[in-house]
């Protein structure tokens, strides 16, 4: 009977341990998949941004008078120097001009050991596409340098519409590999044929995810896309769901196919953390179950011996059982506290993952107009028109400053503090929201002092806080009958302050502390991410200031920000 009972208990123990391991493995694997999806989204955005970074440059160069003159038979030496300067300043591998037969007549690397001048690239698909009137795009190993790159080409046309040649640029994408490798990631970028173009592991480059057929190999050979490469299949196989085996090791595999040219980005994540945490959770569960079983067995033994022992021994056994139960309760409470901490950490991790995706999206969306503006600036410089350059350059600097603000959450207080006039900062902020004021027909009331009100801070961040509060006030009055915006700036008691009052719907039942929480917003769905006041509160705190808000008599809200005056800030720092 005892042996049979032991076998039953052993089977129950194994079943419980196996079930705990399976459930914990599924849970922790789902968490790893969520993290991998966030990383894949970020890397996809960086690849797209890198491909689009110089997408407008060939269009501008094809219309450059110097390029057209050289393509029409003019001297090449002036254009060689001009292209070399452009390539050096923009960080491109090369810029080169070919005639309509594909012969390179001018290049940024003219005179170097690996000069493109004199080389014929008519066999390249990007040359053929550009000469046909489109924009040629191609990735391959350079026929002259032996180094891989991404080529973009545009046809050069005379004033009469005659094709004179093709202007092309070569972009080095290997720094993407370096960033992946330095981050300890396993990332692979493949083309439409499944050939690995970039990989965090150099041994995977120019391998194929699927075997190439004869037609694919013939097309690659004709374009001389990967000369000298065997294009052997990669040692990997795709498993069910989001699993794969690469190099004999099981990994989590996610892929993104919404890239230009039919490219795919593959992300591989190790399953070792899943196994480690699953075993740890299983051990904890078994220990708890074992403790419960031990208490049960001890109680059974105490009941069996109760009839054979004296009252003193029974009392001692009961006291011992009570002590063990107290230990079990303490263990359970500790486990519950650990579980609560784990839930909080997972919630924070989810918010950080969402913020990472948002940061990547904002950086990508702003990166294209910035690049376009810079290209137009370059076109303006080449065309000799410089009247619009200062204003366009200012807009580019402001947009680049906005992208730098995303670093605030990771490294606040990085920029040095300088004297900032709150009056001038408010005027700049009002200029930025002037279109919003006109659109919503808002009456602006200004109460600004004649003299400066100077604090120690970062002008761009202070203007960001002002613009955010002003736009919130304008949005709050969007559906109101009375649209009046009052702006004041002043100083008192060693503090500089500015206040913005509106006639909108007010704060309602929300407090300023609630509105400052990330992802909390009072606007309609799709009208805001709820990050404005959170970022503004962090900027104000960084400047040793305080932001307050209250409902306004007669309807509306008043936001007030106080920052120490410049002399007060310096004394506090000393």
C-alpha positions in Angstrom: 0.0 0.0 0.0 2.8 2.3 0.9 4.6 1.6 -2.5 1.5 2.3 -4.5 0.9 5.5 -2.6 4.4 6.6 -3.3 4.0 5.9 -7.1 0.8 7.9 -7.2 2.3 10.9 -5.4 5.4 10.7 -7.7 3.1 10.7 -10.8 1.1 13.6 -9.5 4.3 15.5 -8.7 5.7 15.0 -12.2 2.4 16.0 -13.8 2.2 19.2 -11.7 5.9 20.1 -12.6 5.3 19.4 -16.3 2.2 21.5 -16.4 3.8 24.4 -14.5 6.8 24.3 -17.0 4.5 24.3 -20.1 2.3 27.1 -18.9 5.3 29.3 -17.8 7.1 28.6 -21.1 4.1 29.8 -23.1 3.8 32.9 -21.0 7.4 33.9 -21.1 7.7 33.1 -24.8 4.8 35.4 -25.6 6.6 38.2 -23.7 9.8 37.5 -25.8 7.7 37.6 -29.0 6.2 41.0 -28.0 9.7 42.4 -27.3 11.0 41.0 -30.6 8.1 42.6 -32.5 9.1 46.0 -31.0 12.8 45.5 -32.0 11.8 44.4 -35.6 9.6 47.5 -36.0 12.4 49.8 -34.9 15.0 48.2 -37.3 12.5 48.2 -40.2 12.1 52.0 -39.7 15.8 52.5 -39.7 16.2 50.6 -42.9 13.4 52.5 -44.7 14.8 55.8 -43.4 18.3 54.9 -44.7 17.0 54.0 -48.1 14.9 57.2 -48.4 17.7 59.4 -46.9 19.2 60.4 -50.3 16.2 59.5 -52.5 15.8 63.1 -53.8 19.5 63.9 -54.4 19.8 62.3 -57.9 16.7 64.3 -59.0 18.5 67.5 -57.9 21.9 66.6 -59.3 20.3 65.7 -62.7 19.1 69.3 -63.0 22.4 70.9 -61.9 23.8 73.2 -64.7 27.3 71.9 -64.1 26.2 68.3 -64.5 24.2 69.1 -67.7 27.1 71.1 -69.1 29.6 68.2 -68.5 27.2 65.6 -69.9 26.8 67.7 -73.0 30.6 67.5 -73.6 32.0 70.2 -71.3 35.2 69.9 -69.2 35.1 67.2 -66.5 37.6 68.6 -64.0 35.3 71.3 -62.4 32.5 68.7 -62.0 35.0 66.2 -60.4 35.8 68.6 -57.6 32.1 69.6 -57.2 31.0 66.0 -56.9 33.9 65.2 -54.5 32.7 68.0 -52.3 29.1 66.8 -52.3 30.1 63.2 -51.5 32.4 64.3 -48.6 29.8 66.6 -47.0 26.9 64.1 -47.4 28.8 61.0 -46.4 28.2 59.1 -49.7 30.5 56.5 -51.1 30.5 58.0 -54.6 28.7 60.3 -57.0 29.4 59.8 -60.7 28.2 60.8 -64.2 27.9 58.4 -67.1 27.2 59.2 -70.8 24.2 57.7 -72.6 26.4 54.6 -73.4 27.2 53.9 -69.7 30.8 55.2 -69.8 31.7 57.1 -66.6 33.1 60.6 -67.6 33.1 62.3 -64.2 33.2 61.0 -60.6 33.7 62.2 -57.0 36.6 59.7 -56.7 38.3 60.8 -59.9 42.1 60.5 -59.6 42.0 57.8 -56.9 43.2 54.2 -57.2 39.6 53.0 -57.5 38.3 55.8 -59.7 35.0 55.1 -61.6 36.2 57.3 -64.5 36.5 55.3 -67.7 34.4 52.4 -66.3 31.4 51.3 -68.3 28.3 50.4 -66.2 25.7 50.0 -69.0 25.1 46.4 -67.8 23.7 47.6 -64.4 19.9 47.6 -64.1 19.9 51.0 -62.4 21.6 52.6 -65.5 19.1 51.0 -67.8 16.1 52.1 -65.7 17.3 55.7 -65.4 18.1 55.9 -69.2 14.5 54.7 -69.8 13.2 57.8 -67.9 12.6 56.3 -64.5 14.6 56.3 -61.2 17.1 53.4 -61.1 17.6 51.6 -57.8 19.9 48.6 -57.2 21.9 46.8 -54.5 25.0 44.9 -55.4 28.8 44.6 -55.0 30.7 47.3 -56.8 32.3 46.2 -60.0 35.2 48.5 -59.5 35.7 48.7 -55.7 34.4 45.2 -54.8 32.4 46.9 -51.9 28.6 46.5 -51.6 26.3 49.5 -51.9 22.9 50.8 -52.7 22.8 52.7 -56.1 20.3 55.4 -57.1 20.4 56.8 -60.6 18.5 59.5 -62.6 18.7 60.5 -66.3 20.3 63.8 -67.3 18.3 65.6 -69.9 19.1 68.7 -72.0 16.8 71.7 -72.3 15.6 70.2 -75.5 14.6 66.9 -73.8 17.5 65.0 -75.2 19.0 62.3 -72.9 22.7 63.2 -72.3 23.6 60.6 -69.6 22.9 59.3 -66.2 23.9 60.6 -62.8 24.2 58.0 -60.0 25.1 57.8 -56.3 26.4 54.9 -54.2 25.2 54.6 -50.5 27.1 52.4 -47.9 24.5 50.5 -45.8 27.0 48.4 -43.9 26.7 50.8 -40.9 23.3 49.2 -40.3 25.1 45.9 -39.9 27.5 47.5 -37.4 24.6 48.9 -35.3 22.9 45.4 -35.2 26.2 43.7 -34.3 27.0 46.2 -31.5 23.6 45.7 -30.1 24.0 42.0 -29.9 21.1 41.4 -32.2 20.6 38.7 -34.9 19.1 40.6 -37.9 19.1 39.7 -41.6 18.1 41.8 -44.6 17.3 39.9 -47.8 16.2 40.9 -51.4 13.3 39.6 -53.4 15.4 36.5 -54.4 16.1 35.6 -50.8 19.8 36.6 -51.0 21.1 38.0 -47.7 22.3 41.6 -48.3 23.1 42.7 -44.8 23.5 40.6 -41.6 24.6 41.0 -38.1 26.7 37.9 -38.6 29.2 38.4 -41.4 29.2 34.7 -42.3 25.5 34.9 -43.3 26.0 37.6 -45.9 25.4 36.6 -49.5 23.8 33.3 -48.4 20.2 32.5 -49.6 17.2 31.6 -47.5 15.9 29.4 -50.3 17.8 27.8 -53.1 18.1 29.9 -56.3 16.8 28.5 -59.6 18.6 28.7 -62.9 16.7 31.8 -64.0 17.5 33.7 -60.8 21.2 32.9 -61.0 21.3 34.0 -64.7 19.7 37.4 -63.9 22.1 37.9 -61.0 25.1 37.0 -63.2 23.9 39.3 -66.0 23.7 42.3 -63.7 27.0 41.3 -62.0 25.2 41.8 -58.7 27.2 39.5 -56.5 30.5 38.7 -58.4 32.6 36.0 -56.8 29.9 34.9 -54.3 28.7 31.2 -54.3 25.3 32.2 -53.0 25.0 29.0 -51.0 21.9 28.3 -48.9 22.0 29.4 -45.3 21.9 26.7 -42.6 18.5 27.4 -41.3 14.9 26.1 -41.5 11.6 27.8 -40.7 9.5 26.0 -38.0 5.9 26.3 -37.1 4.5 29.6 -35.9 7.2 32.1 -34.9 10.0 29.5 -34.5 13.0 28.6 -36.6 16.3 26.7 -36.3 19.5 28.5 -37.5 22.9 27.1 -37.1 21.4 24.2 -35.2 19.9 26.4 -32.5 16.2 27.1 -31.9 15.2 30.8 -32.1 12.2 33.0 -32.2 11.8 34.2 -35.8 9.9 37.3 -37.0 9.9 38.9 -40.5 8.8 42.2 -42.0 8.0 42.1 -45.7 6.6 45.7 -46.2 10.0 47.1 -47.5 10.9 48.6 -50.9 12.0 46.3 -53.8 10.4 43.3 -52.2 13.0 43.1 -49.5 12.5 41.4 -46.2 13.9 42.0 -42.7 14.3 39.0 -40.4 14.8 39.2 -36.7 16.0 36.2 -34.6 15.7 36.1 -30.8 17.2 33.5 -28.5 14.9 31.3 -26.5 17.4 30.8 -23.7 15.7 33.5 -21.5 12.4 31.7 -21.9 13.9 28.4 -20.7 15.7 30.0 -17.8 12.7 31.9 -16.5 10.4 28.9 -17.1 12.6 26.6 -15.0 12.8 29.2 -12.3 9.0 29.6 -12.2 8.6 25.8 -12.2 11.1 25.4 -9.2 9.2 28.0 -7.3 5.8 26.3 -8.0 7.2 22.9 -7.0 8.6 24.3 -3.8 5.2 25.8 -2.9 3.4 22.6 -3.8 5.9 20.6 -1.8 5.5 22.8 1.2 1.7 22.3 1.0 2.1 18.5 0.6 4.6 18.4 3.5 2.2 20.2 5.8 -0.6 17.8 4.7 1.6 14.7 5.5 2.7 16.1 8.8 -0.9 16.7 9.8 -1.8 13.1 8.9 1.1 11.8 10.9 0.1 14.0 13.9 -3.5 12.6 13.7 -2.2 9.0 13.5 0.1 9.4 16.5 -2.4 11.4 18.5 -4.0 8.3 20.1 -0.6 6.9 21.1 1.1 9.9 22.6 0.5 12.0 25.6 -1.2 15.4 25.7 2.2 17.2 25.9 3.5 15.5 22.6 0.2 16.3 20.8 0.6 19.9 21.9 4.2 20.0 20.6 3.2 18.6 17.3 0.4 21.1 16.8 2.8 23.9 17.7 5.2 22.6 15.1 2.5 22.4 12.5 1.5 26.0 13.3 5.1 27.2 12.8 5.3 25.5 9.5 2.0 27.0 8.4 3.4 30.5 9.4 6.5 29.9 7.2 4.2 28.9 4.3 2.1 32.0 4.7 5.3 34.2 4.7 6.5 32.4 1.6 3.1 32.9 -0.1 3.1 36.6 0.8 6.7 37.0 -0.6 5.6 35.3 -3.8 2.6 37.6 -4.1 4.9 40.6 -3.7 7.3 39.3 -6.3 4.4 38.7 -8.7 3.1 42.3 -8.1 6.6 43.7 -8.8 6.7 41.6 -12.0 3.4 42.9 -13.2 4.5 46.5 -12.6 7.7 45.9 -14.6 5.8 44.3 -17.4 3.4 47.3 -17.6 6.4 49.7 -17.7 8.1 47.6 -20.3 4.9 47.7 -22.5 4.8 51.5 -22.2 8.5 51.8 -23.1 7.9 49.5 -26.1 5.0 51.7 -27.3 7.1 54.8 -26.8 10.0 53.2 -28.8 7.7 52.5 -31.7 6.4 56.1 -31.5 9.9 57.5 -31.4 10.9 55.5 -34.4 7.8 56.6 -36.3 8.3 60.3 -35.5 12.0 60.1 -36.4 11.1 58.4 -39.7 8.3 60.9 -40.6 10.5 64.0 -39.8 13.6 62.5 -41.4 12.1 62.6 -44.9 11.1 66.3 -44.9 14.4 67.3 -43.4 16.3 65.5 -46.1 14.1 67.0 -48.8 14.7 70.5 -47.4 18.4 69.9 -47.3 18.3 68.7 -50.9 16.3 71.9 -51.9 18.9 74.0 -50.1 21.6 72.2 -52.1 19.6 72.9 -55.3 19.2 76.5 -54.3 23.0 76.8 -53.7 23.8 75.2 -57.0 21.2 77.3 -58.8 22.5 80.5 -57.3 19.3 81.4 -55.5 20.1 82.1 -51.9 17.2 84.4 -50.7 15.1 81.4 -49.3 18.1 79.6 -47.8 18.1 81.4 -44.3 14.4 80.7 -43.7 14.6 77.1 -45.0 17.8 76.5 -42.9 16.0 77.8 -39.8 13.1 75.4 -40.4 15.5 72.4 -40.9 17.3 73.3 -37.6 14.0 73.5 -35.7 12.8 70.2 -37.1 16.1 68.6 -36.1 15.8 70.1 -32.7 12.3 68.5 -32.4 13.8 65.0 -33.1 16.4 65.6 -30.5 13.7 66.2 -27.9 12.9 62.5 -28.1 16.1 61.8 -26.2 14.7 63.6 -23.2 13.1 60.5 -21.8 16.5 58.5 -22.0 18.9 61.3 -21.1 17.3 64.5 -19.7 19.4 67.5 -19.1 22.0 66.7 -21.7 22.2 70.2 -23.3 24.0 73.0 -21.5 21.8 75.7 -20.0 22.1 79.3 -21.3 20.3 82.6 -20.6 16.8 82.6 -22.2 14.5 85.5 -22.4 10.9 84.3 -21.6 9.4 87.3 -23.5 11.3 86.5 -26.7 10.6 82.7 -26.3 6.8 83.5 -25.9 6.9 85.6 -29.1 8.6 82.8 -31.0 6.0 80.3 -29.7 3.1 82.6 -30.7 4.6 82.7 -34.2 4.5 78.9 -34.4 0.9 78.7 -33.4 -0.2 81.7 -35.5 -1.8 79.5 -38.2 -3.8 77.7 -35.4 -5.0 81.0 -34.1 -6.2 82.1 -37.6 -7.8 78.8 -38.4 -9.9 78.7 -35.2 -10.5 82.6 -35.2 -9.1 82.9 -31.7 -8.7 86.4 -30.2 -5.2 86.8 -28.7 -4.6 89.1 -25.7 -1.0 89.7 -24.8 0.4 91.1 -21.6 4.2 91.1 -22.1 6.7 93.3 -20.3 8.8 95.8 -22.2 12.1 94.4 -20.8 13.5 90.9 -20.8 12.7 88.2 -18.2 15.9 86.0 -18.2 16.2 82.5 -16.9 18.9 79.8 -17.3 17.7 77.1 -19.6 17.3 75.6 -23.1 15.4 78.0 -25.4 14.1 75.2 -27.7 12.7 73.1 -24.8 11.1 76.2 -23.1 9.5 77.1 -26.5 8.3 73.5 -26.8 6.5 73.8 -23.4 4.9 77.1 -24.5 3.8 75.8 -27.8 2.3 72.7 -26.2 0.3 74.7 -23.7 -0.8 77.2 -26.3 -2.0 74.5 -28.7 -3.8 72.7 -25.9 -5.6 75.9 -25.1 -6.5 76.5 -28.7 -7.8 73.0 -29.1 -9.9 73.3 -25.9 -11.8 76.3 -27.5 -12.4 74.6 -30.8 -16.1 74.0 -30.2 -16.7 77.0 -28.0 -18.5 80.2 -28.7 -16.1 82.5 -26.9 -12.5 82.0 -28.2 -10.2 84.3 -26.3 -6.6 83.4 -25.5 -4.7 85.5 -22.8 -0.9 85.2 -22.6 1.1 86.9 -19.7 4.8 86.9 -18.8 6.3 88.4 -15.7 8.6 87.9 -12.6 8.3 88.3 -8.8 10.2 87.1 -5.8 13.1 85.6 -7.7 10.9 83.7 -10.0 10.1 84.2 -13.7 6.6 83.0 -14.9 4.4 82.8 -17.8 0.6 82.0 -17.9 -1.8 80.9 -20.6 -5.6 81.3 -20.0 -8.3 80.1 -22.4 -12.1 80.0 -22.5 -12.4 76.3 -23.3 -14.0 73.4 -21.5 -11.5 73.5 -18.6 -9.8 70.6 -16.8 -13.1 68.9 -15.9 -12.7 66.2 -13.2 -9.0 65.5 -14.1 -6.1 66.9 -12.0 -2.8 68.2 -13.5 -1.0 65.2 -12.0 -3.3 62.8 -14.0 -3.0 64.8 -17.2 0.8 64.6 -16.9 0.8 60.8 -17.0 2.1 59.5 -20.3 -0.6 58.3 -22.8 -3.3 60.1 -20.8 -5.3 62.6 -22.9 -8.7 64.4 -22.7 -9.0 64.7 -26.4 -11.0 62.5 -28.7 -9.6 59.2 -29.9 -7.0 59.7 -32.7 -6.5 63.4 -31.8 -3.5 63.0 -29.5 -1.1 60.5 -27.9 -1.2 62.1 -24.4 2.5 62.8 -24.3 2.5 66.6 -24.6 2.0 67.5 -20.9 4.2 64.6 -19.8 7.1 65.9 -21.9 6.4 69.5 -20.8 6.3 68.6 -17.1 9.6 66.8 -17.5 11.2 69.9 -19.2 9.9 72.3 -16.5 11.2 70.0 -13.8 14.6 69.9 -15.5 14.7 73.7 -15.3 14.0 73.6 -11.5 10.5 75.0 -12.2 6.9 74.2 -11.3 3.8 73.9 -13.6 0.3 74.4 -12.1 -3.2 74.4 -13.6 -6.6 75.4 -12.4 -10.1 76.0 -13.8 -10.8 79.6 -14.7 -13.7 81.6 -13.4 -16.4 81.9 -16.1 -15.1 78.8 -18.0 -11.7 77.7 -19.3 -8.4 76.8 -17.7 -5.2 78.6 -16.7 -1.8 77.0 -17.0 1.1 78.7 -15.2 4.8 77.8 -15.3 7.3 79.3 -12.8 11.1 79.1 -13.3 13.8 80.6 -11.2 15.4 83.8 -12.6 18.9 83.5 -14.0 20.7 84.9 -10.9 18.6 82.7 -8.5 19.4 79.6 -10.6 23.2 80.3 -10.6 23.2 80.8 -6.8 21.3 77.4 -6.3 23.9 75.7 -8.6 26.8 77.1 -6.6 
